[in-house]
Amino acid sequence: MISIYGLKNCDTCRKALKWLEAEGIAHEFKDIRADGFSDAQLDNWVATAGWETLLNRRGTTWRKLSNAEKDGVDEAKAKYLMRDQPALIKRPVFETKSGVVVGFKAAEMEAIKASV
């Protein structure tokens, strides 16, 4: 079974859930705000996908940060920001048998299919 982490009101997460259902892929959705995630999970996501991939710099949450918060972002600072503000995590995050997949585009869809 695949675990999918995201936000219930995120359009991309909703598209991913519909796609998983259409493909008949067993999954469990976890809202990163309501259900949370562990430090170990975030560490695994960063180790597997890289903090640069996981940190969503395109969203409004990032744009609302002060310049001081955005300046000099490294892995430790990115982890702190993502723990403090989960909406900074690029969504969705898929935990599969073979690893972690971040985002939902054609390449990610193929990686998810290959992992089940």
Sequence and secondary structure as in RCSB ss.txt:
>XXXX:A:sequence
MISIYGLKNCDTCRKALKWLEAEGIAHEFKDIRADGFSDAQLDNWVATAGWETLLNRRGTTWRKLSNAEKDGVDE
AKAKYLMRDQPALIKRPVFETKSGVVVGFKAAEMEAIKASV
>XXXX:A:secstr
 EEEEE TT HHHHHHHHHHHHHT  EEEEETTTT   HHHHHHHHHHH HHHHB  SSHHHHHS HHHHTT  H
HHHHHHHHH GGGB S EEEETTEEEES SHHHHHHHHHH 
